[in-house]
Amino acid sequence: MTVLFLVVAGFIASFIDSTVGGGGLISTPALLSLGLPVPYALGTNKLAAFIGCFTSVISFWRAGKIKAMAFKLMPISFLGSALGAYVVYLLPERLMKNIIVVLLIAVAVYTYRRKDWGDTSSVKELGLQAVVGALAMAAGLGFYDGFFGPGTGSFLIFGFLYLGFDFVTAAGNAKALNFASGVGAFVSFALSGTIVWSYGLIMAAAMIVGALVGTRLAIKKGAAYVRPLFLLVTTLLIGKQVYDIFLK
């Protein structure tokens, strides 16, 4: 029953996460429900998630939905994530949750109001200001992913949309950076010994399948599928953070 539970939770989490992020809303509580302490649940989830994320990256790349710029930004996301995981105790968690709720609401409102945003790509050649912004996004969100995490996928997609990419390409670019930051965080958890490898590898196998199905559906359906899923997951993330702040 435990194996079946891990497989189902891993597939559903990866199916969502493969396109717009937010899979941790499912996989982390699933691991916690099995009685794992929080550090072990987070570490085990990172093991499974980065393997599933790698599958998404390969699928998006083969479909031509990841641009060269994203690959160049990956080392910066990796270093940012490793640094974030290293200084995880410097800022109060409650402060981070308050800030993230405000930012996620802003992302959701802006995206909802721009009805045709991300339907087509308007990227030709990035100027110096856009390049600097992309570097700051990779470093800052990589750091945030290693430090705290919730909403990283939403923020990355929003950032690439703002640079002019369409929704599917923005999702592909975001997964490339998310993979790099996930590896950085995974290395930190592995070195600290807070991974249950048997659970993580079982969930990872299911996440590979979920990622394949999710990315292929996103590539086939395009913005008409990715946009509403992005808004749904962002809204759920807002609800989760509000619950943690005021009701938990």
N, C-alpha and C positions, 0 to 999 in steps of 0.2 A: 504493500500500500504506500509505503514511503517513496519507493522508486516511481510508482505511477503518479503520485502527487508532485514529485519533482519534475517529471516529464511534462505533465499538463501545465504546471505553473511556468516552467521554462519556455515552453512553446508559445504560450499566450503573451508572456512578457517580451519575448524576442520579436514576435510578430509586430507588436506595437513599436518597440524600441528600434527596430530595424529601419524605420522610416522617420519618425519624429522624436525619438527618445521617450523617456518616461517609463520604460519597462521596469525600473527599480521599484515603482509603486506596487508592482505585483510580486516580483521575485524576492525582494528583501523581506516583506511581511511573511511570505511563504516560508522562508528559511527561519525566521524568528518563531513562527508557529510550531516548528519542529523542536524547539527548545534550545536553539543555539544562542549563546551570549551575543550581544550586539556586535562586538568587534569581529567575531567569527562569522556572523551572518553577513556583515559588510564585506569582509575579505573573501568569503566563499562566493558571494554574488559578483564581486569584481572578476574572479577567475572565470565564471561562466559567461558573464556579460562581455568581456573583452574578446572571448572566442567567438561568440555570436556576432559581435560588432565587426570582427575581421571578415566573417562571411558576408555581411552587408557591404563592406567596403569592396570586396572582390566583385560582387554582383553589380554594384553601381559603376565601378571602374570598367568592367567589361561592356556595360551599356553606354559608356562614354559620358556618364553623368558625374564624374569627378574631374575637376580641372587641375592642371599642373600646379597652380598656385596653392591648392589645398595640400598637396604632397610636400611642397616646400615649407608650409607652415607647421607640419606635423612634429618636427623636432622641438619647436618652440612650445607646442602644447604638451609634449612629453616632459620637458624640463619644468614647465609651469606646474604641472600636476604633481610631479615628484616633490617640488618645493612646497606646494600646498599641503600635501600629506605630511610633510616634515614639520610644518608650523601649525598643525591642526588645532592646537590648544591655545593659540594666542588670542583669538577673538571669541567672545561669548556666543554660543550657538543661538540663543534667543535673538541677539542682535542680527545675526545673519538671516534668520527666518523672517524678521520684520522687513529687512531690506529686500529680500527675494520676493515677498508677497507683492510689494509695491511695483517692482520691476516686471513681474509676470503679468500683473494687471495691465500695466502700460503696454506690454508686448501684445496681449490679447486684444485690447481695445484698438490699438493702432492697426493690427492685422485685420480685424473685423470691419473697420471703417474703410479700409482700402480694398474694395470688393474685387477688383481685377488684379491686385498685386500678386506678382509671382506667376501669372499665367504665361508670360513670355519673358525671355531673357533680353536685357538691354545692355549687357556688358560688351564693350568693345575693347578698350584698353584702359586699365586702371591708372589714374594719376597718382602723384606722390602722396597726396592726402589720403586716398583710398588705401594705398599700400601700407602706410603708417597705421591706419585704422585696423587693417587686417592683421598686422603684426601685434597690435595691442589686444585685439580680440583673441587671438590664438594664445598669447601669454596669459592674459587675464582670466579667460574662461578655462584654460588648462589648470591654472592655479586654483580657481574656484572648484573645479571638478575633483581635484585631489583633496581640497580642504573641506568641502561641504557636499556639493553634487547635484541636488535636485534642481531640475530646470536647465541643466547644461545644454541638452539637445535643443530645447526651445530657443535659448539665447543664441546658439550657433546658427540655427536656421534663420532666425530673425536678422542676424548680422549679415549673412550671405544674401538674403533677400534685399537688405538695405544697399548692398553693393551692386545690385542689379541682376542677380541670377534668378532664374525661374524656380518654382517650388521644388521640383524634383532634383535639379542640379544643386540647389541650396541644401537639400536633405543629404545628397551624396557627399558634398564637400564637408558638411557637418559631421557625417559619420566618420570620415577620414580623420578629422581632428579629434573626435570623440574616442576613436580607437587609440590614438597616440596618447591622449591623457589617461585613458583607461589602463593602458600598459604601465604608465608611470605609477599610477595608484596601486595596480596589482603587484608590482615589484616591491613597493613599500609594505604591503600586507604580507607578501610571501616572506620577506626578510624578518618580519615580526612574528611569523609562525601562526598567524590568525586565519588560517584557511582549512576547512574540512574538505580535503581533496576528493573523497569519494562522492560526497553530495555535489560538489562543484562540477566534477567531470560528467556526472549523470545529467545535471541540469544543462551543462554546456552542449551535450549531444542534442538535446531537445531544442536548445536555442539556435543551433546551426540550421535545423529544419525550419524553425519559425522565421529566422532571418531570410532564408531563401524564398519562402512563400511571401513574406511581407515586402521584400524589395522588388520582387518580380511583379507583384500587384501594383506597387507604387509606380514602377517604370511603365507598366501597361496603361494604367488609368490616368496618370499625370496629376496636374494640379487639382483637378476636380475631386480626386481622392485624398491627396496629401493635405490640402488646405483645411478641410473640415476635421480631419484627424488631428492636425496640428492644433487647431483651436480647442478640440475636445480634450486632448492631453494637457494643454496649458491650463485649461479651466480646472481639470482634476488636480493638477499640481497646486493651483491656488487654493482649492478646497483643502488639500492635505496640509499645506502650511498654515492656513487659518485654524484648522482643527488642532494642530500641534501647539499653536500659540495660545489659543483661548479656551480649548475644551479638554485637552489631554491632561 
